[in-house]
Amino acid sequence: MVTNYQQYKVLQVAEGALGTLFLGASGMPLEKLEATLNAEAAQGWQLVFQVIEKRRFWLFWSRETVIITLGR
């Protein structure tokens, strides 16, 4: 199903910084991701695309970020 959206919004949700620093890795904050998507869906936004990006964090660490594209 192809849908033409009039507006797009891009959000990012990153894993926690403290877990990355102290443990070397941290889990994706699923509750924050779910709350963000539910809040945006209540305003009429629909998930169009998502990608997980691994970014450098400070000097030696890296952490994952979910890039979410919404449309309405």
CHARMM-style PDB file with segment names, atoms N, HN, CA, C and O in Angstrom:
ATOM      1  N   MET     1       0.833  -1.168   0.000  1.00  0.00      PROA
ATOM      2  CA  MET     1       0.000   0.000   0.000  1.00  0.00      PROA
ATOM      3  C   MET     1       0.888   1.244   0.000  1.00  0.00      PROA
ATOM      4  O   MET     1       1.703   1.425   0.904  1.00  0.00      PROA
ATOM      5  N   VAL     2       0.737   2.074  -0.979  1.00  0.00      PROA
ATOM      6  HN  VAL     2       0.074   1.927  -1.714  1.00  0.00      PROA
ATOM      7  CA  VAL     2       1.500   3.312  -1.094  1.00  0.00      PROA
ATOM      8  C   VAL     2       0.629   4.455  -0.601  1.00  0.00      PROA
ATOM      9  O   VAL     2      -0.499   4.630  -1.062  1.00  0.00      PROA
ATOM     10  N   THR     3       1.153   5.225   0.331  1.00  0.00      PROA
ATOM     11  HN  THR     3       2.069   5.083   0.705  1.00  0.00      PROA
ATOM     12  CA  THR     3       0.427   6.359   0.882  1.00  0.00      PROA
ATOM     13  C   THR     3       1.252   7.618   0.662  1.00  0.00      PROA
ATOM     14  O   THR     3       2.451   7.638   0.938  1.00  0.00      PROA
ATOM     15  N   ASN     4       0.618   8.649   0.173  1.00  0.00      PROA
ATOM     16  HN  ASN     4      -0.356   8.633  -0.052  1.00  0.00      PROA
ATOM     17  CA  ASN     4       1.287   9.938   0.015  1.00  0.00      PROA
ATOM     18  C   ASN     4       1.052  10.751   1.279  1.00  0.00      PROA
ATOM     19  O   ASN     4      -0.089  11.056   1.627  1.00  0.00      PROA
ATOM     20  N   TYR     5       2.112  11.094   1.950  1.00  0.00      PROA
ATOM     21  HN  TYR     5       3.039  10.847   1.668  1.00  0.00      PROA
ATOM     22  CA  TYR     5       2.018  11.876   3.174  1.00  0.00      PROA
ATOM     23  C   TYR     5       2.235  13.346   2.853  1.00  0.00      PROA
ATOM     24  O   TYR     5       3.007  13.685   1.956  1.00  0.00      PROA
ATOM     25  N   GLN     6       1.555  14.212   3.584  1.00  0.00      PROA
ATOM     26  HN  GLN     6       0.928  13.937   4.312  1.00  0.00      PROA
ATOM     27  CA  GLN     6       1.698  15.657   3.413  1.00  0.00      PROA
ATOM     28  C   GLN     6       2.815  16.223   4.287  1.00  0.00      PROA
ATOM     29  O   GLN     6       3.429  17.235   3.947  1.00  0.00      PROA
ATOM     30  N   GLN     7       3.069  15.561   5.412  1.00  0.00      PROA
ATOM     31  HN  GLN     7       2.571  14.740   5.688  1.00  0.00      PROA
ATOM     32  CA  GLN     7       4.096  16.006   6.354  1.00  0.00      PROA
ATOM     33  C   GLN     7       4.924  14.815   6.795  1.00  0.00      PROA
ATOM     34  O   GLN     7       4.432  13.687   6.843  1.00  0.00      PROA
ATOM     35  N   TYR     8       6.177  15.069   7.116  1.00  0.00      PROA
ATOM     36  HN  TYR     8       6.576  15.985   7.078  1.00  0.00      PROA
ATOM     37  CA  TYR     8       7.062  14.056   7.681  1.00  0.00      PROA
ATOM     38  C   TYR     8       7.712  14.623   8.935  1.00  0.00      PROA
ATOM     39  O   TYR     8       7.905  15.831   9.072  1.00  0.00      PROA
ATOM     40  N   LYS     9       8.041  13.718   9.839  1.00  0.00      PROA
ATOM     41  HN  LYS     9       7.884  12.737   9.728  1.00  0.00      PROA
ATOM     42  CA  LYS     9       8.739  14.076  11.068  1.00  0.00      PROA
ATOM     43  C   LYS     9       9.779  12.993  11.323  1.00  0.00      PROA
ATOM     44  O   LYS     9       9.484  11.805  11.195  1.00  0.00      PROA
ATOM     45  N   VAL    10      10.998  13.398  11.683  1.00  0.00      PROA
ATOM     46  HN  VAL    10      11.237  14.364  11.787  1.00  0.00      PROA
ATOM     47  CA  VAL    10      12.069  12.452  11.972  1.00  0.00      PROA
ATOM     48  C   VAL    10      12.445  12.602  13.439  1.00  0.00      PROA
ATOM     49  O   VAL    10      12.717  13.705  13.914  1.00  0.00      PROA
ATOM     50  N   LEU    11      12.455  11.477  14.152  1.00  0.00      PROA
ATOM     51  HN  LEU    11      12.234  10.581  13.767  1.00  0.00      PROA
ATOM     52  CA  LEU    11      12.809  11.447  15.571  1.00  0.00      PROA
ATOM     53  C   LEU    11      13.962  10.483  15.780  1.00  0.00      PROA
ATOM     54  O   LEU    11      14.191   9.587  14.968  1.00  0.00      PROA
ATOM     55  N   GLN    12      14.680  10.671  16.865  1.00  0.00      PROA
ATOM     56  HN  GLN    12      14.494  11.399  17.525  1.00  0.00      PROA
ATOM     57  CA  GLN    12      15.714   9.712  17.230  1.00  0.00      PROA
ATOM     58  C   GLN    12      15.560   9.329  18.696  1.00  0.00      PROA
ATOM     59  O   GLN    12      15.277  10.172  19.547  1.00  0.00      PROA
ATOM     60  N   VAL    13      15.747   8.057  18.972  1.00  0.00      PROA
ATOM     61  HN  VAL    13      15.977   7.372  18.281  1.00  0.00      PROA
ATOM     62  CA  VAL    13      15.704   7.540  20.333  1.00  0.00      PROA
ATOM     63  C   VAL    13      16.998   6.758  20.529  1.00  0.00      PROA
ATOM     64  O   VAL    13      17.249   5.776  19.830  1.00  0.00      PROA
ATOM     65  N   ALA    14      17.821   7.199  21.486  1.00  0.00      PROA
ATOM     66  HN  ALA    14      17.617   7.997  22.054  1.00  0.00      PROA
ATOM     67  CA  ALA    14      19.137   6.598  21.701  1.00  0.00      PROA
ATOM     68  C   ALA    14      19.145   5.764  22.969  1.00  0.00      PROA
ATOM     69  O   ALA    14      18.378   6.009  23.900  1.00  0.00      PROA
ATOM     70  N   GLU    15      20.036   4.762  22.987  1.00  0.00      PROA
ATOM     71  HN  GLU    15      20.659   4.563  22.230  1.00  0.00      PROA
ATOM     72  CA  GLU    15      20.204   3.978  24.203  1.00  0.00      PROA
ATOM     73  C   GLU    15      20.883   4.833  25.258  1.00  0.00      PROA
ATOM     74  O   GLU    15      21.473   5.866  24.942  1.00  0.00      PROA
ATOM     75  N   GLY    16      20.802   4.408  26.499  1.00  0.00      PROA
ATOM     76  HN  GLY    16      20.323   3.568  26.756  1.00  0.00      PROA
ATOM     77  CA  GLY    16      21.282   5.206  27.620  1.00  0.00      PROA
ATOM     78  C   GLY    16      22.785   5.431  27.626  1.00  0.00      PROA
ATOM     79  O   GLY    16      23.559   4.543  27.267  1.00  0.00      PROA
ATOM     80  N   ALA    17      23.189   6.625  28.035  1.00  0.00      PROA
ATOM     81  HN  ALA    17      22.561   7.346  28.326  1.00  0.00      PROA
ATOM     82  CA  ALA    17      24.602   6.985  28.070  1.00  0.00      PROA
ATOM     83  C   ALA    17      25.329   6.328  29.245  1.00  0.00      PROA
ATOM     84  O   ALA    17      26.477   5.907  29.105  1.00  0.00      PROA
ATOM     85  N   LEU    18      24.675   6.240  30.388  1.00  0.00      PROA
ATOM     86  HN  LEU    18      23.742   6.582  30.502  1.00  0.00      PROA
ATOM     87  CA  LEU    18      25.340   5.666  31.566  1.00  0.00      PROA
ATOM     88  C   LEU    18      25.656   4.190  31.382  1.00  0.00      PROA
ATOM     89  O   LEU    18      26.737   3.731  31.754  1.00  0.00      PROA
ATOM     90  N   GLY    19      24.721   3.449  30.811  1.00  0.00      PROA
ATOM     91  HN  GLY    19      23.844   3.821  30.508  1.00  0.00      PROA
ATOM     92  CA  GLY    19      24.981   2.036  30.549  1.00  0.00      PROA
ATOM     93  C   GLY    19      26.094   1.845  29.544  1.00  0.00      PROA
ATOM     94  O   GLY    19      26.872   0.898  29.650  1.00  0.00      PROA
ATOM     95  N   THR    20      26.178   2.726  28.579  1.00  0.00      PROA
ATOM     96  HN  THR    20      25.545   3.496  28.494  1.00  0.00      PROA
ATOM     97  CA  THR    20      27.243   2.659  27.592  1.00  0.00      PROA
ATOM     98  C   THR    20      28.591   2.935  28.238  1.00  0.00      PROA
ATOM     99  O   THR    20      29.572   2.254  27.939  1.00  0.00      PROA
ATOM    100  N   LEU    21      28.649   3.926  29.123  1.00  0.00      PROA
ATOM    101  HN  LEU    21      27.852   4.478  29.366  1.00  0.00      PROA
ATOM    102  CA  LEU    21      29.906   4.275  29.778  1.00  0.00      PROA
ATOM    103  C   LEU    21      30.376   3.198  30.751  1.00  0.00      PROA
ATOM    104  O   LEU    21      31.541   2.801  30.726  1.00  0.00      PROA
ATOM    105  N   PHE    22      29.471   2.724  31.607  1.00  0.00      PROA
ATOM    106  HN  PHE    22      28.524   3.046  31.627  1.00  0.00      PROA
ATOM    107  CA  PHE    22      29.874   1.812  32.662  1.00  0.00      PROA
ATOM    108  C   PHE    22      29.887   0.348  32.246  1.00  0.00      PROA
ATOM    109  O   PHE    22      30.679  -0.432  32.776  1.00  0.00      PROA
ATOM    110  N   LEU    23      29.036  -0.038  31.318  1.00  0.00      PROA
ATOM    111  HN  LEU    23      28.393   0.595  30.887  1.00  0.00      PROA
ATOM    112  CA  LEU    23      28.945  -1.439  30.922  1.00  0.00      PROA
ATOM    113  C   LEU    23      29.492  -1.693  29.525  1.00  0.00      PROA
ATOM    114  O   LEU    23      29.647  -2.850  29.133  1.00  0.00      PROA
ATOM    115  N   GLY    24      29.786  -0.653  28.773  1.00  0.00      PROA
ATOM    116  HN  GLY    24      29.660   0.286  29.092  1.00  0.00      PROA
ATOM    117  CA  GLY    24      30.285  -0.820  27.418  1.00  0.00      PROA
ATOM    118  C   GLY    24      29.174  -0.957  26.392  1.00  0.00      PROA
ATOM    119  O   GLY    24      29.414  -0.823  25.192  1.00  0.00      PROA
ATOM    120  N   ALA    25      27.971  -1.221  26.853  1.00  0.00      PROA
ATOM    121  HN  ALA    25      27.776  -1.330  27.828  1.00  0.00      PROA
ATOM    122  CA  ALA    25      26.805  -1.329  25.979  1.00  0.00      PROA
ATOM    123  C   ALA    25      25.569  -1.167  26.847  1.00  0.00      PROA
ATOM    124  O   ALA    25      25.619  -1.341  28.065  1.00  0.00      PROA
ATOM    125  N   SER    26      24.483  -0.837  26.218  1.00  0.00      PROA
ATOM    126  HN  SER    26      24.442  -0.695  25.228  1.00  0.00      PROA
ATOM    127  CA  SER    26      23.239  -0.651  26.943  1.00  0.00      PROA
ATOM    128  C   SER    26      22.112  -1.108  26.037  1.00  0.00      PROA
ATOM    129  O   SER    26      22.249  -1.096  24.814  1.00  0.00      PROA
ATOM    130  N   GLY    27      21.001  -1.510  26.630  1.00  0.00      PROA
ATOM    131  HN  GLY    27      20.889  -1.520  27.624  1.00  0.00      PROA
ATOM    132  CA  GLY    27      19.863  -1.943  25.829  1.00  0.00      PROA
ATOM    133  C   GLY    27      19.084  -0.761  25.280  1.00  0.00      PROA
ATOM    134  O   GLY    27      19.123   0.338  25.833  1.00  0.00      PROA
ATOM    135  N   MET    28      18.381  -1.000  24.194  1.00  0.00      PROA
ATOM    136  HN  MET    28      18.348  -1.892  23.745  1.00  0.00      PROA
ATOM    137  CA  MET    28      17.539   0.032  23.609  1.00  0.00      PROA
ATOM    138  C   MET    28      16.387   0.306  24.571  1.00  0.00      PROA
ATOM    139  O   MET    28      15.781  -0.646  25.063  1.00  0.00      PROA
ATOM    140  N   PRO    29      16.059   1.555  24.858  1.00  0.00      PROA
ATOM    141  CA  PRO    29      14.987   1.882  25.808  1.00  0.00      PROA
ATOM    142  C   PRO    29      13.613   1.641  25.171  1.00  0.00      PROA
ATOM    143  O   PRO    29      13.000   2.563  24.632  1.00  0.00      PROA
ATOM    144  N   LEU    30      13.147   0.407  25.238  1.00  0.00      PROA
ATOM    145  HN  LEU    30      13.645  -0.341  25.675  1.00  0.00      PROA
ATOM    146  CA  LEU    30      11.912   0.030  24.564  1.00  0.00      PROA
ATOM    147  C   LEU    30      10.691   0.765  25.094  1.00  0.00      PROA
ATOM    148  O   LEU    30       9.800   1.119  24.321  1.00  0.00      PROA
ATOM    149  N   GLU    31      10.636   0.998  26.407  1.00  0.00      PROA
ATOM    150  HN  GLU    31      11.360   0.710  27.034  1.00  0.00      PROA
ATOM    151  CA  GLU    31       9.494   1.717  26.963  1.00  0.00      PROA
ATOM    152  C   GLU    31       9.452   3.155  26.460  1.00  0.00      PROA
ATOM    153  O   GLU    31       8.378   3.683  26.170  1.00  0.00      PROA
ATOM    154  N   LYS    32      10.625   3.793  26.354  1.00  0.00      PROA
ATOM    155  HN  LYS    32      11.497   3.365  26.589  1.00  0.00      PROA
ATOM    156  CA  LYS    32      10.674   5.161  25.821  1.00  0.00      PROA
ATOM    157  C   LYS    32      10.285   5.170  24.348  1.00  0.00      PROA
ATOM    158  O   LYS    32       9.569   6.066  23.900  1.00  0.00      PROA
ATOM    159  N   LEU    33      10.748   4.184  23.597  1.00  0.00      PROA
ATOM    160  HN  LEU    33      11.330   3.456  23.961  1.00  0.00      PROA
ATOM    161  CA  LEU    33      10.409   4.077  22.180  1.00  0.00      PROA
ATOM    162  C   LEU    33       8.907   3.867  22.003  1.00  0.00      PROA
ATOM    163  O   LEU    33       8.278   4.502  21.156  1.00  0.00      PROA
ATOM    164  N   GLU    34       8.342   2.973  22.807  1.00  0.00      PROA
ATOM    165  HN  GLU    34       8.852   2.458  23.495  1.00  0.00      PROA
ATOM    166  CA  GLU    34       6.897   2.701  22.738  1.00  0.00      PROA
ATOM    167  C   GLU    34       6.078   3.926  23.128  1.00  0.00      PROA
ATOM    168  O   GLU    34       5.085   4.240  22.471  1.00  0.00      PROA
ATOM    169  N   ALA    35       6.482   4.619  24.187  1.00  0.00      PROA
ATOM    170  HN  ALA    35       7.288   4.364  24.721  1.00  0.00      PROA
ATOM    171  CA  ALA    35       5.760   5.815  24.623  1.00  0.00      PROA
ATOM    172  C   ALA    35       5.832   6.914  23.559  1.00  0.00      PROA
ATOM    173  O   ALA    35       4.851   7.619  23.322  1.00  0.00      PROA
ATOM    174  N   THR    36       6.985   7.055  22.926  1.00  0.00      PROA
ATOM    175  HN  THR    36       7.782   6.483  23.118  1.00  0.00      PROA
ATOM    176  CA  THR    36       7.140   8.052  21.865  1.00  0.00      PROA
ATOM    177  C   THR    36       6.228   7.739  20.691  1.00  0.00      PROA
ATOM    178  O   THR    36       5.539   8.626  20.187  1.00  0.00      PROA
ATOM    179  N   LEU    37       6.216   6.487  20.251  1.00  0.00      PROA
ATOM    180  HN  LEU    37       6.776   5.767  20.660  1.00  0.00      PROA
ATOM    181  CA  LEU    37       5.368   6.101  19.120  1.00  0.00      PROA
ATOM    182  C   LEU    37       3.881   6.240  19.450  1.00  0.00      PROA
ATOM    183  O   LEU    37       3.101   6.689  18.610  1.00  0.00      PROA
ATOM    184  N   ASN    38       3.486   5.860  20.660  1.00  0.00      PROA
ATOM    185  HN  ASN    38       4.119   5.495  21.342  1.00  0.00      PROA
ATOM    186  CA  ASN    38       2.082   5.987  21.060  1.00  0.00      PROA
ATOM    187  C   ASN    38       1.645   7.454  21.132  1.00  0.00      PROA
ATOM    188  O   ASN    38       0.532   7.789  20.726  1.00  0.00      PROA
ATOM    189  N   ALA    39       2.511   8.321  21.644  1.00  0.00      PROA
ATOM    190  HN  ALA    39       3.414   8.049  21.974  1.00  0.00      PROA
ATOM    191  CA  ALA    39       2.182   9.748  21.717  1.00  0.00      PROA
ATOM    192  C   ALA    39       2.040  10.355  20.325  1.00  0.00      PROA
ATOM    193  O   ALA    39       1.139  11.159  20.083  1.00  0.00      PROA
ATOM    194  N   GLU    40       2.919   9.974  19.421  1.00  0.00      PROA
ATOM    195  HN  GLU    40       3.650   9.321  19.618  1.00  0.00      PROA
ATOM    196  CA  GLU    40       2.851  10.505  18.062  1.00  0.00      PROA
ATOM    197  C   GLU    40       1.645   9.936  17.307  1.00  0.00      PROA
ATOM    198  O   GLU    40       1.020  10.647  16.521  1.00  0.00      PROA
ATOM    199  N   ALA    41       1.318   8.671  17.538  1.00  0.00      PROA
ATOM    200  HN  ALA    41       1.826   8.093  18.177  1.00  0.00      PROA
ATOM    201  CA  ALA    41       0.154   8.052  16.884  1.00  0.00      PROA
ATOM    202  C   ALA    41      -1.139   8.712  17.352  1.00  0.00      PROA
ATOM    203  O   ALA    41      -2.090   8.831  16.579  1.00  0.00      PROA
ATOM    204  N   ALA    42      -1.179   9.142  18.613  1.00  0.00      PROA
ATOM    205  HN  ALA    42      -0.406   9.046  19.240  1.00  0.00      PROA
ATOM    206  CA  ALA    42      -2.363   9.835  19.128  1.00  0.00      PROA
ATOM    207  C   ALA    42      -2.573  11.177  18.428  1.00  0.00      PROA
ATOM    208  O   ALA    42      -3.688  11.698  18.413  1.00  0.00      PROA
ATOM    209  N   GLN    43      -1.512  11.738  17.850  1.00  0.00      PROA
ATOM    210  HN  GLN    43      -0.606  11.314  17.863  1.00  0.00      PROA
ATOM    211  CA  GLN    43      -1.601  12.998  17.113  1.00  0.00      PROA
ATOM    212  C   GLN    43      -1.771  12.772  15.610  1.00  0.00      PROA
ATOM    213  O   GLN    43      -1.742  13.725  14.832  1.00  0.00      PROA
ATOM    214  N   GLY    44      -1.951  11.508  15.200  1.00  0.00      PROA
ATOM    215  HN  GLY    44      -1.975  10.733  15.833  1.00  0.00      PROA
ATOM    216  CA  GLY    44      -2.216  11.210  13.798  1.00  0.00      PROA
ATOM    217  C   GLY    44      -1.011  10.815  12.972  1.00  0.00      PROA
ATOM    218  O   GLY    44      -1.141  10.629  11.762  1.00  0.00      PROA
ATOM    219  N   TRP    45       0.154  10.680  13.578  1.00  0.00      PROA
ATOM    220  HN  TRP    45       0.259  10.831  14.561  1.00  0.00      PROA
ATOM    221  CA  TRP    45       1.355  10.288  12.848  1.00  0.00      PROA
ATOM    222  C   TRP    45       1.407   8.776  12.681  1.00  0.00      PROA
ATOM    223  O   TRP    45       0.968   8.034  13.561  1.00  0.00      PROA
ATOM    224  N   GLN    46       1.946   8.317  11.549  1.00  0.00      PROA
ATOM    225  HN  GLN    46       2.303   8.920  10.834  1.00  0.00      PROA
ATOM    226  CA  GLN    46       2.121   6.895  11.269  1.00  0.00      PROA
ATOM    227  C   GLN    46       3.600   6.619  11.017  1.00  0.00      PROA
ATOM    228  O   GLN    46       4.310   7.445  10.445  1.00  0.00      PROA
ATOM    229  N   LEU    47       4.049   5.451  11.452  1.00  0.00      PROA
ATOM    230  HN  LEU    47       3.473   4.779  11.917  1.00  0.00      PROA
ATOM    231  CA  LEU    47       5.435   5.049  11.219  1.00  0.00      PROA
ATOM    232  C   LEU    47       5.620   4.750   9.737  1.00  0.00      PROA
ATOM    233  O   LEU    47       4.899   3.927   9.172  1.00  0.00      PROA
ATOM    234  N   VAL    48       6.586   5.417   9.108  1.00  0.00      PROA
ATOM    235  HN  VAL    48       7.171   6.085   9.568  1.00  0.00      PROA
ATOM    236  CA  VAL    48       6.880   5.221   7.700  1.00  0.00      PROA
ATOM    237  C   VAL    48       8.116   4.341   7.539  1.00  0.00      PROA
ATOM    238  O   VAL    48       8.128   3.421   6.721  1.00  0.00      PROA
ATOM    239  N   PHE    49       9.161   4.630   8.327  1.00  0.00      PROA
ATOM    240  HN  PHE    49       9.150   5.377   8.991  1.00  0.00      PROA
ATOM    241  CA  PHE    49      10.436   3.934   8.169  1.00  0.00      PROA
ATOM    242  C   PHE    49      11.225   4.068   9.459  1.00  0.00      PROA
ATOM    243  O   PHE    49      11.103   5.066  10.170  1.00  0.00      PROA
ATOM    244  N   GLN    50      12.031   3.065   9.758  1.00  0.00      PROA
ATOM    245  HN  GLN    50      12.130   2.255   9.181  1.00  0.00      PROA
ATOM    246  CA  GLN    50      12.947   3.168  10.894  1.00  0.00      PROA
ATOM    247  C   GLN    50      14.246   2.463  10.565  1.00  0.00      PROA
ATOM    248  O   GLN    50      14.270   1.498   9.802  1.00  0.00      PROA
ATOM    249  N   VAL    51      15.322   2.954  11.146  1.00  0.00      PROA
ATOM    250  HN  VAL    51      15.303   3.738  11.766  1.00  0.00      PROA
ATOM    251  CA  VAL    51      16.641   2.367  10.938  1.00  0.00      PROA
ATOM    252  C   VAL    51      17.411   2.493  12.250  1.00  0.00      PROA
ATOM    253  O   VAL    51      17.221   3.448  13.003  1.00  0.00      PROA
ATOM    254  N   ILE    52      18.273   1.528  12.513  1.00  0.00      PROA
ATOM    255  HN  ILE    52      18.428   0.752  11.901  1.00  0.00      PROA
ATOM    256  CA  ILE    52      19.123   1.578  13.697  1.00  0.00      PROA
ATOM    257  C   ILE    52      20.517   2.000  13.250  1.00  0.00      PROA
ATOM    258  O   ILE    52      21.118   1.383  12.370  1.00  0.00      PROA
ATOM    259  N   GLU    53      21.014   3.054  13.869  1.00  0.00      PROA
ATOM    260  HN  GLU    53      20.526   3.555  14.584  1.00  0.00      PROA
ATOM    261  CA  GLU    53      22.307   3.615  13.507  1.00  0.00      PROA
ATOM    262  C   GLU    53      23.261   3.457  14.682  1.00  0.00      PROA
ATOM    263  O   GLU    53      22.879   3.700  15.827  1.00  0.00      PROA
ATOM    264  N   LYS    54      24.472   3.060  14.417  1.00  0.00      PROA
ATOM    265  HN  LYS    54      24.782   2.861  13.487  1.00  0.00      PROA
ATOM    266  CA  LYS    54      25.489   2.949  15.460  1.00  0.00      PROA
ATOM    267  C   LYS    54      26.382   4.172  15.361  1.00  0.00      PROA
ATOM    268  O   LYS    54      27.006   4.409  14.326  1.00  0.00      PROA
ATOM    269  N   ARG    55      26.446   4.949  16.435  1.00  0.00      PROA
ATOM    270  HN  ARG    55      25.939   4.756  17.275  1.00  0.00      PROA
ATOM    271  CA  ARG    55      27.200   6.191  16.451  1.00  0.00      PROA
ATOM    272  C   ARG    55      28.313   6.145  17.477  1.00  0.00      PROA
ATOM    273  O   ARG    55      28.216   5.456  18.492  1.00  0.00      PROA
ATOM    274  N   ARG    56      29.378   6.892  17.196  1.00  0.00      PROA
ATOM    275  HN  ARG    56      29.456   7.452  16.371  1.00  0.00      PROA
ATOM    276  CA  ARG    56      30.468   7.021  18.164  1.00  0.00      PROA
ATOM    277  C   ARG    56      29.961   7.852  19.340  1.00  0.00      PROA
ATOM    278  O   ARG    56      29.261   8.849  19.164  1.00  0.00      PROA
ATOM    279  N   PHE    57      30.328   7.420  20.530  1.00  0.00      PROA
ATOM    280  HN  PHE    57      30.897   6.610  20.673  1.00  0.00      PROA
ATOM    281  CA  PHE    57      29.941   8.125  21.750  1.00  0.00      PROA
ATOM    282  C   PHE    57      31.209   8.457  22.510  1.00  0.00      PROA
ATOM    283  O   PHE    57      31.897   7.562  23.000  1.00  0.00      PROA
ATOM    284  N   TRP    58      31.511   9.707  22.607  1.00  0.00      PROA
ATOM    285  HN  TRP    58      30.952  10.434  22.209  1.00  0.00      PROA
ATOM    286  CA  TRP    58      32.730  10.224  23.195  1.00  0.00      PROA
ATOM    287  C   TRP    58      33.942   9.643  22.495  1.00  0.00      PROA
ATOM    288  O   TRP    58      34.023   9.721  21.269  1.00  0.00      PROA
ATOM    289  N   LEU    59      34.892   9.060  23.221  1.00  0.00      PROA
ATOM    290  HN  LEU    59      34.827   8.997  24.217  1.00  0.00      PROA
ATOM    291  CA  LEU    59      36.140   8.669  22.590  1.00  0.00      PROA
ATOM    292  C   LEU    59      36.179   7.198  22.193  1.00  0.00      PROA
ATOM    293  O   LEU    59      36.480   6.883  21.042  1.00  0.00      PROA
ATOM    294  N   PHE    60      35.886   6.307  23.109  1.00  0.00      PROA
ATOM    295  HN  PHE    60      35.641   6.564  24.044  1.00  0.00      PROA
ATOM    296  CA  PHE    60      36.053   4.875  22.863  1.00  0.00      PROA
ATOM    297  C   PHE    60      34.758   4.103  22.678  1.00  0.00      PROA
ATOM    298  O   PHE    60      34.787   2.961  22.219  1.00  0.00      PROA
ATOM    299  N   TRP    61      33.645   4.686  23.018  1.00  0.00      PROA
ATOM    300  HN  TRP    61      33.622   5.614  23.391  1.00  0.00      PROA
ATOM    301  CA  TRP    61      32.387   3.959  23.040  1.00  0.00      PROA
ATOM    302  C   TRP    61      31.550   4.243  21.797  1.00  0.00      PROA
ATOM    303  O   TRP    61      31.779   5.214  21.076  1.00  0.00      PROA
ATOM    304  N   SER    62      30.588   3.379  21.574  1.00  0.00      PROA
ATOM    305  HN  SER    62      30.402   2.590  22.160  1.00  0.00      PROA
ATOM    306  CA  SER    62      29.583   3.644  20.538  1.00  0.00      PROA
ATOM    307  C   SER    62      28.238   3.210  21.092  1.00  0.00      PROA
ATOM    308  O   SER    62      28.162   2.327  21.946  1.00  0.00      PROA
ATOM    309  N   ARG    63      27.198   3.826  20.610  1.00  0.00      PROA
ATOM    310  HN  ARG    63      27.259   4.544  19.916  1.00  0.00      PROA
ATOM    311  CA  ARG    63      25.862   3.457  21.064  1.00  0.00      PROA
ATOM    312  C   ARG    63      24.904   3.509  19.890  1.00  0.00      PROA
ATOM    313  O   ARG    63      25.146   4.192  18.895  1.00  0.00      PROA
ATOM    314  N   GLU    64      23.812   2.773  20.029  1.00  0.00      PROA
ATOM    315  HN  GLU    64      23.615   2.218  20.837  1.00  0.00      PROA
ATOM    316  CA  GLU    64      22.828   2.669  18.955  1.00  0.00      PROA
ATOM    317  C   GLU    64      21.728   3.705  19.141  1.00  0.00      PROA
ATOM    318  O   GLU    64      21.337   4.046  20.257  1.00  0.00      PROA
ATOM    319  N   THR    65      21.250   4.186  18.010  1.00  0.00      PROA
ATOM    320  HN  THR    65      21.568   3.909  17.103  1.00  0.00      PROA
ATOM    321  CA  THR    65      20.157   5.154  17.974  1.00  0.00      PROA
ATOM    322  C   THR    65      19.145   4.672  16.949  1.00  0.00      PROA
ATOM    323  O   THR    65      19.517   4.274  15.845  1.00  0.00      PROA
ATOM    324  N   VAL    66      17.865   4.706  17.310  1.00  0.00      PROA
ATOM    325  HN  VAL    66      17.563   5.030  18.207  1.00  0.00      PROA
ATOM    326  CA  VAL    66      16.804   4.379  16.364  1.00  0.00      PROA
ATOM    327  C   VAL    66      16.346   5.698  15.734  1.00  0.00      PROA
ATOM    328  O   VAL    66      15.922   6.620  16.431  1.00  0.00      PROA
ATOM    329  N   ILE    67      16.438   5.768  14.407  1.00  0.00      PROA
ATOM    330  HN  ILE    67      16.782   5.019  13.841  1.00  0.00      PROA
ATOM    331  CA  ILE    67      15.952   6.918  13.648  1.00  0.00      PROA
ATOM    332  C   ILE    67      14.572   6.541  13.108  1.00  0.00      PROA
ATOM    333  O   ILE    67      14.442   5.583  12.347  1.00  0.00      PROA
ATOM    334  N   ILE    68      13.549   7.290  13.500  1.00  0.00      PROA
ATOM    335  HN  ILE    68      13.654   8.068  14.119  1.00  0.00      PROA
ATOM    336  CA  ILE    68      12.162   6.989  13.157  1.00  0.00      PROA
ATOM    337  C   ILE    68      11.634   8.075  12.226  1.00  0.00      PROA
ATOM    338  O   ILE    68      11.749   9.262  12.530  1.00  0.00      PROA
ATOM    339  N   THR    69      11.063   7.683  11.111  1.00  0.00      PROA
ATOM    340  HN  THR    69      10.970   6.718  10.864  1.00  0.00      PROA
ATOM    341  CA  THR    69      10.413   8.626  10.205  1.00  0.00      PROA
ATOM    342  C   THR    69       8.904   8.403  10.296  1.00  0.00      PROA
ATOM    343  O   THR    69       8.416   7.290  10.100  1.00  0.00      PROA
ATOM    344  N   LEU    70       8.174   9.480  10.596  1.00  0.00      PROA
ATOM    345  HN  LEU    70       8.571  10.384  10.756  1.00  0.00      PROA
ATOM    346  CA  LEU    70       6.728   9.440  10.739  1.00  0.00      PROA
ATOM    347  C   LEU    70       6.111  10.282   9.630  1.00  0.00      PROA
ATOM    348  O   LEU    70       6.728  11.226   9.138  1.00  0.00      PROA
ATOM    349  N   GLY    71       4.904   9.936   9.246  1.00  0.00      PROA
ATOM    350  HN  GLY    71       4.403   9.168   9.645  1.00  0.00      PROA
ATOM    351  CA  GLY    71       4.202  10.711   8.218  1.00  0.00      PROA
ATOM    352  C   GLY    71       2.730  10.836   8.540  1.00  0.00      PROA
ATOM    353  O   GLY    71       2.157  10.002   9.241  1.00  0.00      PROA
ATOM    354  N   ARG    72       2.123  11.895   8.017  1.00  0.00      PROA
ATOM    355  HN  ARG    72       2.588  12.572   7.448  1.00  0.00      PROA
ATOM    356  CA  ARG    72       0.656  12.066   8.118  1.00  0.00      PROA
ATOM    357  C   ARG    72       0.157  12.913   6.975  1.00  0.00      PROA
ATOM    358  OT1 ARG    72      -1.042  13.174   6.877  1.00  0.00      PROA
TER     359      ARG     72
END
